[in-house]
Amino acid sequence: MQVTLNLPDDLVSQLAPLEDKLPQILQLGLRELNAGAQVGFTGAAEVLEFLATLPSPEEIITLRPSETLQTQISALLEKNRTQGLTTDEEQTWQQYQYLEHLVRIAKAQALIKLKQQAS
């Protein structure tokens, strides 16, 4: 497939040296765009981006949800308690549960590393 785009000159100058990587750049950009549009993904993105920086074990252990993420979680918990969740909200809740599982694994690994360093 061939696509023709009209791009600003400054963007063209940035892309010119990466011409052979344009399909990958577009694919990654679309993935990022789609991820940002998903319900509840913002909080998960914060945590995953933090973990992607390869933080120290101490930083991992002190990781706490942002105020925004905590507010989203609390709202879902309250709604589940009082009214029940919609299908979309249930899916979001499951994403948060999986995210919590990943963070617990990261914290457990961080504790192991700290104990090994202390030995």
C-alpha positions in Angstrom: 0.0 0.0 0.0 1.3 3.4 -0.8 0.2 6.5 1.2 1.0 10.1 0.5 1.1 12.6 3.4 1.4 16.3 3.6 3.6 17.0 6.7 5.1 20.1 8.2 8.7 20.8 7.2 10.1 20.3 10.7 8.5 16.9 11.0 9.8 15.9 7.5 13.3 16.9 8.6 13.0 14.7 11.7 11.6 11.7 9.7 14.0 11.9 6.8 16.9 10.0 8.5 14.3 7.4 9.7 12.6 6.8 6.4 13.3 3.0 6.5 11.6 2.9 9.9 8.4 4.8 9.0 6.1 1.7 9.1 7.4 0.9 12.6 7.0 4.5 13.7 3.4 4.6 12.4 2.6 1.2 14.1 4.0 2.4 17.5 2.2 5.7 17.1 -1.1 4.0 16.4 -0.6 1.6 19.4 0.1 4.6 21.7 -3.0 6.4 20.3 -5.2 3.4 20.8 -3.9 2.7 24.3 -4.6 6.3 25.4 -8.2 6.0 24.3 -9.0 2.9 26.3 -11.1 3.3 29.4 -9.0 3.1 32.6 -5.7 2.7 30.8 -4.3 6.0 32.0 -3.6 4.8 35.5 -2.1 1.6 34.2 0.1 3.6 31.8 1.5 5.6 34.7 2.6 2.5 36.6 3.9 0.7 33.5 5.9 3.7 32.4 7.4 3.9 35.9 8.4 0.3 35.8 9.8 0.7 32.3 12.3 3.2 33.7 13.9 0.3 35.6 13.6 1.9 39.0 15.8 0.8 41.9 14.4 -1.8 44.3 13.8 1.0 46.9 11.8 3.0 44.4 9.7 0.0 43.5 8.9 -0.8 47.1 7.7 2.8 47.7 5.5 2.8 44.6 2.0 3.9 45.4 -0.9 4.7 43.0 -1.2 8.3 41.9 -4.1 10.3 43.3 -5.9 10.0 40.0 -5.5 6.3 39.9 -6.5 5.9 43.5 -9.6 8.0 42.8 -10.6 5.8 39.9 -10.1 2.7 41.9 -12.1 4.0 44.9 -15.0 5.1 42.6 -15.2 1.6 41.1 -15.1 0.0 44.5 -17.9 2.3 45.7 -20.0 1.8 42.6 -19.6 -2.0 42.9 -20.6 -1.9 46.5 -23.7 0.3 45.9 -24.9 -0.4 42.3 -22.8 -2.9 40.6 -20.5 -2.4 37.7 -21.3 -2.2 34.0 -19.5 -4.6 31.6 -17.0 -1.9 30.7 -16.4 -1.0 34.4 -15.9 -4.7 35.2 -13.3 -4.9 32.5 -11.5 -1.8 33.9 -11.6 -3.4 37.3 -10.0 -6.5 36.0 -7.3 -4.5 34.4 -6.6 -2.8 37.7 -6.5 -6.1 39.5 -4.0 -7.4 36.9 -1.9 -4.2 37.3 -1.9 -4.7 41.1 -0.7 -8.3 40.5 2.2 -7.0 38.4 3.1 -4.4 41.0 3.1 -7.0 43.7 5.5 -9.2 41.7 7.8 -6.3 41.1 7.7 -5.4 44.8 8.5 -9.1 45.8 11.4 -9.1 43.3 12.6 -5.8 44.7 12.5 -7.2 48.3 14.5 -10.2 47.2 17.2 -8.0 45.6 17.4 -5.8 48.7 17.9 -8.9 50.9 20.5 -10.2 48.6 22.3 -6.9 48.6 22.2 -6.9 52.5 23.8 -10.3 52.7 
